[in-house]
Protein backbone atom coordinates (compact mmCIF):
# COMPACT_ATOMS: atom_id res chain seq x y z
CA UNK A 1 0.00 0.00 0.00
CA UNK A 2 2.85 2.40 0.86
CA UNK A 3 4.58 1.78 -2.45
CA UNK A 4 1.35 2.36 -4.38
CA UNK A 5 0.78 5.64 -2.57
CA UNK A 6 4.35 6.77 -3.26
CA UNK A 7 3.99 5.85 -6.93
CA UNK A 8 0.79 7.91 -7.15
CA UNK A 9 2.49 10.83 -5.42
CA UNK A 10 5.44 10.61 -7.80
CA UNK A 11 3.12 10.56 -10.82
CA UNK A 12 1.22 13.59 -9.51
CA UNK A 13 4.43 15.50 -8.80
CA UNK A 14 5.75 14.73 -12.30
CA UNK A 15 2.48 15.99 -13.73
CA UNK A 16 2.72 19.08 -11.53
CA UNK A 17 6.25 19.67 -12.84
CA UNK A 18 4.97 19.45 -16.42
CA UNK A 19 2.30 22.03 -15.56
CA UNK A 20 4.92 24.33 -14.02
CA UNK A 21 7.01 24.07 -17.20
CA UNK A 22 3.92 24.79 -19.30
CA UNK A 23 3.29 27.80 -17.08
CA UNK A 24 6.77 29.08 -17.89
CA UNK A 25 5.98 28.95 -21.60
CA UNK A 26 2.57 30.58 -21.09
CA UNK A 27 4.17 33.47 -19.20
CA UNK A 28 6.89 33.87 -21.82
CA UNK A 29 4.30 33.96 -24.62
CA UNK A 30 1.88 36.14 -22.62
CA UNK A 31 -0.98 33.62 -22.90
CA UNK A 32 -3.13 34.64 -19.94
CA UNK A 33 -6.03 32.26 -20.66
CA UNK A 34 -3.60 29.34 -20.81
CA UNK A 35 -1.94 30.54 -17.61
CA UNK A 36 -5.30 30.65 -15.80
CA UNK A 37 -6.11 27.10 -16.96
CA UNK A 38 -2.71 25.85 -15.77
CA UNK A 39 -3.14 27.47 -12.36
CA UNK A 40 -6.52 25.76 -11.93
CA UNK A 41 -4.97 22.41 -12.90
CA UNK A 42 -2.12 22.99 -10.45
CA UNK A 43 -4.58 23.59 -7.63
CA UNK A 44 -6.27 20.26 -8.42
CA UNK A 45 -2.92 18.49 -8.38
CA UNK A 46 -1.89 20.05 -5.08
CA UNK A 47 -5.20 19.01 -3.52
CA UNK A 48 -4.76 15.43 -4.73
CA UNK A 49 -1.16 15.35 -3.44
CA UNK A 50 -2.29 16.66 -0.06
CA UNK A 51 -4.98 13.97 0.17
CA UNK A 52 -2.47 11.23 -0.72
CA UNK A 53 0.06 12.48 1.83
CA UNK A 54 -2.60 12.64 4.52
CA UNK A 55 -3.69 9.11 3.61
CA UNK A 56 -0.10 7.86 3.78
CA UNK A 57 0.55 9.40 7.19
CA UNK A 58 -2.76 8.16 8.57
CA UNK A 59 -1.89 4.59 7.59
CA UNK A 60 1.30 4.46 9.60
CA UNK A 61 1.76 7.73 11.46
CA UNK A 62 5.48 7.49 10.67
CA UNK A 63 7.89 9.07 8.25
CA UNK A 64 9.41 7.03 5.45
CA UNK A 65 12.70 6.82 7.34
CA UNK A 66 10.91 5.41 10.39
CA UNK A 67 8.99 2.92 8.24
CA UNK A 68 11.98 1.51 6.34
CA UNK A 69 13.24 -0.92 9.02
CA UNK A 70 9.83 -2.61 9.22
CA UNK A 71 9.75 -3.32 5.46
CA UNK A 72 11.25 -6.25 3.58
CA UNK A 73 14.53 -5.71 1.75
CA UNK A 74 12.78 -5.54 -1.62
CA UNK A 75 10.22 -3.04 -0.30
CA UNK A 76 12.99 -0.95 1.27
CA UNK A 77 14.81 -0.81 -2.05
CA UNK A 78 11.63 0.21 -3.91
CA UNK A 79 10.71 2.86 -1.31
CA UNK A 80 14.25 4.30 -1.40
CA UNK A 81 14.10 4.42 -5.20
CA UNK A 82 10.71 6.16 -5.17
CA UNK A 83 11.84 8.58 -2.50
CA UNK A 84 14.94 9.46 -4.52
CA UNK A 85 12.85 10.07 -7.63
CA UNK A 86 10.38 12.15 -5.63
CA UNK A 87 13.17 14.29 -4.16
CA UNK A 88 14.56 14.86 -7.66
CA UNK A 89 11.18 15.89 -9.06
CA UNK A 90 10.58 18.18 -6.08
CA UNK A 91 13.95 19.86 -6.66
CA UNK A 92 13.11 20.46 -10.33
CA UNK A 93 9.66 21.71 -9.36
CA UNK A 94 11.13 24.14 -6.85
CA UNK A 95 13.58 25.45 -9.46
CA UNK A 96 10.84 25.86 -12.08
CA UNK A 97 8.55 27.61 -9.60
CA UNK A 98 11.33 30.06 -8.71
CA UNK A 99 11.84 30.77 -12.41
CA UNK A 100 8.09 31.32 -12.86
CA UNK A 101 8.04 33.67 -9.89
CA UNK A 102 10.86 35.73 -11.41
CA UNK A 103 9.17 35.81 -14.82
CA UNK A 104 5.86 36.91 -13.30
CA UNK A 105 7.62 39.56 -11.24
CA UNK A 106 9.34 40.91 -14.37
CA UNK A 107 6.03 40.88 -16.24
CA UNK A 108 4.40 42.80 -13.42
CA UNK A 109 7.21 45.37 -13.43
CA UNK A 110 6.80 45.74 -17.19
CA UNK A 111 3.05 46.29 -16.81
CA UNK A 112 3.65 48.94 -14.13
CA UNK A 113 6.18 50.66 -16.38
CA UNK A 114 3.70 50.67 -19.28
CA UNK A 115 0.98 52.10 -17.02
CA UNK A 116 3.33 54.81 -15.81
CA UNK A 117 4.18 55.72 -19.40
CA UNK A 118 0.51 55.83 -20.42
CA UNK A 119 -0.65 57.82 -17.40
CA UNK A 120 -1.02 61.53 -18.07
CA UNK A 121 1.69 63.69 -16.54
CA UNK A 122 0.87 65.76 -13.52
CA UNK A 123 -1.23 68.75 -14.56
CA UNK A 124 0.81 71.16 -12.52
CA UNK A 125 -0.95 74.13 -10.93
CA UNK A 126 -3.64 74.72 -13.52
CA UNK A 127 -7.07 73.16 -13.98
CA UNK A 128 -8.58 72.25 -17.36
CA UNK A 129 -10.22 75.69 -17.72
CA UNK A 130 -6.89 77.49 -17.21
CA UNK A 131 -7.68 78.61 -13.67
CA UNK A 132 -5.23 77.93 -10.91
CA UNK A 133 -5.85 74.90 -8.69
CA UNK A 134 -4.13 76.68 -5.84
CA UNK A 135 -6.30 78.51 -3.30
CA UNK A 136 -5.93 82.29 -3.56
CA UNK A 137 -3.09 83.64 -1.54
CA UNK A 138 -4.08 85.63 1.54
CA UNK A 139 -1.01 87.77 1.61
CA UNK A 140 2.48 88.17 0.35
CA UNK A 141 4.79 85.21 0.83
CA UNK A 142 7.69 87.50 1.60
CA UNK A 143 7.18 90.43 3.90
CA UNK A 144 9.77 93.10 2.99
CA UNK A 145 9.05 95.06 6.20
CA UNK A 146 10.55 92.36 8.38
C-alpha positions in Angstrom: 0.0 0.0 0.0 2.8 2.4 0.9 4.6 1.8 -2.4 1.4 2.4 -4.4 0.8 5.6 -2.6 4.3 6.8 -3.3 4.0 5.9 -6.9 0.8 7.9 -7.1 2.5 10.8 -5.4 5.4 10.6 -7.8 3.1 10.6 -10.8 1.2 13.6 -9.5 4.4 15.5 -8.8 5.8 14.7 -12.3 2.5 16.0 -13.7 2.7 19.1 -11.5 6.3 19.7 -12.8 5.0 19.4 -16.4 2.3 22.0 -15.6 4.9 24.3 -14.0 7.0 24.1 -17.2 3.9 24.8 -19.3 3.3 27.8 -17.1 6.8 29.1 -17.9 6.0 28.9 -21.6 2.6 30.6 -21.1 4.2 33.5 -19.2 6.9 33.9 -21.8 4.3 34.0 -24.6 1.9 36.1 -22.6 -1.0 33.6 -22.9 -3.1 34.6 -19.9 -6.0 32.3 -20.7 -3.6 29.3 -20.8 -1.9 30.5 -17.6 -5.3 30.6 -15.8 -6.1 27.1 -17.0 -2.7 25.9 -15.8 -3.1 27.5 -12.4 -6.5 25.8 -11.9 -5.0 22.4 -12.9 -2.1 23.0 -10.5 -4.6 23.6 -7.6 -6.3 20.3 -8.4 -2.9 18.5 -8.4 -1.9 20.1 -5.1 -5.2 19.0 -3.5 -4.8 15.4 -4.7 -1.2 15.3 -3.4 -2.3 16.7 -0.1 -5.0 14.0 0.2 -2.5 11.2 -0.7 0.1 12.5 1.8 -2.6 12.6 4.5 -3.7 9.1 3.6 -0.1 7.9 3.8 0.6 9.4 7.2 -2.8 8.2 8.6 -1.9 4.6 7.6 1.3 4.5 9.6 1.8 7.7 11.5 5.5 7.5 10.7 7.9 9.1 8.2 9.4 7.0 5.4 12.7 6.8 7.3 10.9 5.4 10.4 9.0 2.9 8.2 12.0 1.5 6.3 13.2 -0.9 9.0 9.8 -2.6 9.2 9.8 -3.3 5.5 11.2 -6.3 3.6 14.5 -5.7 1.8 12.8 -5.5 -1.6 10.2 -3.0 -0.3 13.0 -1.0 1.3 14.8 -0.8 -2.1 11.6 0.2 -3.9 10.7 2.9 -1.3 14.3 4.3 -1.4 14.1 4.4 -5.2 10.7 6.2 -5.2 11.8 8.6 -2.5 14.9 9.5 -4.5 12.8 10.1 -7.6 10.4 12.2 -5.6 13.2 14.3 -4.2 14.6 14.9 -7.7 11.2 15.9 -9.1 10.6 18.2 -6.1 14.0 19.9 -6.7 13.1 20.5 -10.3 9.7 21.7 -9.4 11.1 24.1 -6.8 13.6 25.5 -9.5 10.8 25.9 -12.1 8.5 27.6 -9.6 11.3 30.1 -8.7 11.8 30.8 -12.4 8.1 31.3 -12.9 8.0 33.7 -9.9 10.9 35.7 -11.4 9.2 35.8 -14.8 5.9 36.9 -13.3 7.6 39.6 -11.2 9.3 40.9 -14.4 6.0 40.9 -16.2 4.4 42.8 -13.4 7.2 45.4 -13.4 6.8 45.7 -17.2 3.0 46.3 -16.8 3.6 48.9 -14.1 6.2 50.7 -16.4 3.7 50.7 -19.3 1.0 52.1 -17.0 3.3 54.8 -15.8 4.2 55.7 -19.4 0.5 55.8 -20.4 -0.6 57.8 -17.4 -1.0 61.5 -18.1 1.7 63.7 -16.5 0.9 65.8 -13.5 -1.2 68.7 -14.6 0.8 71.2 -12.5 -1.0 74.1 -10.9 -3.6 74.7 -13.5 -7.1 73.2 -14.0 -8.6 72.2 -17.4 -10.2 75.7 -17.7 -6.9 77.5 -17.2 -7.7 78.6 -13.7 -5.2 77.9 -10.9 -5.8 74.9 -8.7 -4.1 76.7 -5.8 -6.3 78.5 -3.3 -5.9 82.3 -3.6 -3.1 83.6 -1.5 -4.1 85.6 1.5 -1.0 87.8 1.6 2.5 88.2 0.3 4.8 85.2 0.8 7.7 87.5 1.6 7.2 90.4 3.9 9.8 93.1 3.0 9.0 95.1 6.2 10.5 92.4 8.4 
